């Protein structure tokens, strides 16, 4: 068995891969790197009734990985570049190769992934951290799910200036219902629900557009979406709308939040 541990800035994700390539996953709160890694490993062992002797190797990745020296609990411990792990995990979960992998965490990283070739090609500082930061300022909440819940009742046309607000017909390949300016029509008495929808729309439009441009620049037509902030019907709807414009297919694999931890483990399977 191989354990992959992704030590992030806010959460730590771990994956245990069995010899048959099946896996178990879990998430814990990130503290300091050592506490995060040992806590995630201990929880994985306890919850799945595993023995430390059954672990052949541990592979660390993420922002906290450099803070850990030597082996954990006497088990051979390795480290892997986070973006290589993203590529390996994204390809495995989606069953796709020759793709762009958009990993949405605190920010967003873009990786071009082929068998034997994984390359970091850029990204954006806009991501889950943007949603949380704006949510704290606007709604006094630190829960990203609260923003999605609010947005379910929101109307984007109440805060965004739409193409249809400017012209009577579609503008080039842009439909009337598409955004011309994020928060460009923000009223003084905007509802929280509409503001939440505006935040999510802005964030995922940026991520979708950057991803589509990256894919088209490399003659790639598929983008695999991974990471903690990759799930949710609103996110998928916004990304798919961008995909329709640029003829890009966004793919949303199951267990996408664990792609990096899974990729770390896969590097030693």
N, C-alpha and C positions, 0 to 999 in steps of 0.2 A: 504494500500500500504506500502511496505517496500523498503527502499533505501539501497543498498550496495555500499560502497565507498572504493576502493583500492588505498591507497595513496603510490605510488611508489617513487623511487628516481628521475625519470625523467618525468613521466606522472602520472596523476590521472585518474582512470577509475571509472565510476559510473553506476549503474544499478537500474532501478525502476521496481519492480515486482508488477504486478496488481493481484487482487484476483483470476483471472482465470489462473494464472501462466504465462501469457504473460509478456514480459518485453521490456523496452526501455534502450538503452545504449548510452554512449558518453565518449569521452576522452578529458581531458584538460591538460595543462602543469602543472607539479608539481612545486610549489614554496616552501614556508614554509608550515608545516602541516595544520595550521588553515586556511590560505588563500586557500590552495589546496582543503580542504574539503568543506569550505563554498562556494568557487567559483564553484566547481563541483555541489553542491546541488542547488545553485542559477541558474546555467545554465540548469540543468535538469528541474527545475520548469518552467523556462521561455520558453524553447524550446518546451515543451510538454503541455504548458498551464495548469499546475497543481497548486493546492493550497496547502500551507503548512499544512492546516488542514486535508488534505487527507492522510498525511503520518502518519502511525501508529508507525513506528520505523525506526531508522537509525542504520546500523551496519558498523563499521569501521574496516579496516584491512590494512595490508601492513606496510612498514617501518616507515611511518609517523604517524600511528595510536596512538602510545604511547604518542605523543606530544600534544594530544587533551584531555582536562579534561572536565568532565561534559557533559551536553546535548548541542546539536546544535539547536539554534533557539527555545528552549523550547520543542523540540521533544525528546522523550525517545531514548537515544543513547547508543549503546552497542559496544563491541569490540570482535573480534574473532581472534584466531591464524591464521596467513596467510596460513599455510600449510593445516590446516583443511578446510579452505575456498577453497583452490585449489582442495582438494578431493571432496568436495560437488559439486562445480561447474563443475568439469571435468566429474563426473558421470552423472550429470543432462544433460549437453550438449550432451554427447555421447550416453546417454541411456544405458551405460554399467556399470557393477560393477565387482568386482574381477579383477581389472586391476592395472597396474602401470600408474600413471599420470606423464608425463614429462612436467614440466612447464618451458618454455624457456623465461626468462626475461633478466635482465642484466647478471645474471648467470643462472644456470639451477638446479632446485630442482626436486627430485624424491619422489613421494608419492605412497604408496600402499593403495588402496581404496576399501573397502567393505562396505556394508550397516552396519552402527553401529561401524565400525572400520576403522579409517584413521590414517596411520602411516608414518611419515617422515623416509625414509630409506637412504637418502644421496643426492648426486648431484655432480656438478662440477662447478668450477669457469668459465668454458668456456660457453659463451652464447652470447646474443645480444650485451653486453658490449664489448666483445672480438672483434666482427665484427666492432663496431664503433671505438674502440681504434685503431685497425690496419688501418681502413679506414682513420682516421685522420692523421696517420703517413705516409701512402702511397699515398693517393689521396687528402688530405687536404679537406675532406668533413665530415660533421657530420650527414649526411642523410643516413640511412641504405638502403633506397630504391635505392639510387645511386649505392651502391655496387651490389645489385641484378641486376640492369639494365646493369652495366658493365659486370657482369658475364655471362649474356645471350649471349654475343658474345665471351666468353672466351673458351679456350681449356685446360682441366686439364692436358693433356699429355705434355703440354709445360712447366709446372712448377713442377709437381709431378713426382717422380720416380714411375713407374708402375710395377706391377708384370711381365708384358710382356717385360719390359726393362732388366729384370734379367734372366728370364728363357723363353724357347720357348713355354712351355705348361702351363696349369693351375697349380697352386701350392696348393696341398691339396684341400680345398674347396674354395680357392681364385681364381677368374677368372683373366685372363691376363690383363684386363682393370682396375683392382682395384689398389688402391694406396698401394705402398710398403713404401714410405716415403714422407710425406707432404713437399712440396717445395724441395724435394731431387734432382731435376733436374733444379733448377732455373737458367736461363741464365742471363748474364749481361744486355741484352737488352730486357728483358721480357716486354710484353705489359701489360698495366693496366688491360685490359679485362681478361687476363690469370691469373694475380695476384689476381684479385677479385674472380675468380672462385676457385683459390687455397685457399683463405681465407674461403670462404663458405664451400668448401669441407672439410677442416680441422675441422672447428667448428662443422658441422653437423655429420661428421664421429665420432667425440669424443662423442657428445650427443647421437647419435644412438647406439654406442657400449656400453656406460655406461648403457643406458636404457635397451638394450637387455640382458646384463649380469645381471642386477637387476631383470628383468622379469624371466629369466631362473632359477635364484637362488631360486625363489619362486614358480616355476612351473606355471607361468602365461604366457599366449601366446599373450596377447593384451596390447598395450601401447597407451594411449590416450595423444595426444600432444596438449598442451595449451600454452598460453602466447603470449606476444607481438611479439616475433620473431619466431612464430610457423608456419607462413603462407609463401606461395611462392612456385612455382613449382620446383625450384632448391632444396630447403630444403626438400620437399617431395620426390623428386627423390633420393636424397642421403640417407635419412632415410629408404626409401623402399628397397634400395639396401642392406643396413645393415640388415633389417628385413628378406630379402630373405635368407641371409647367415645363420641366427640364428633361422629361422622359427618363427619369431615374426611378428605380424600384427600391424602396426602403424595406428591409427585412428585419423582423423583430423576433429573435429567437427566445425560446423559453429559458429561464434562468439567466437572462442577460446581465443581471446585476453581478453575477459571479464569474463573468468572462475572464477577468484579469487573474483572479485566484486560480481558476481552472487552468488557464494557460500556463501559469507558473508550475502547477503540478504536472501538466502534460509534458513539460520540457524534460522531465526525468522519468517518464513512463517508458 
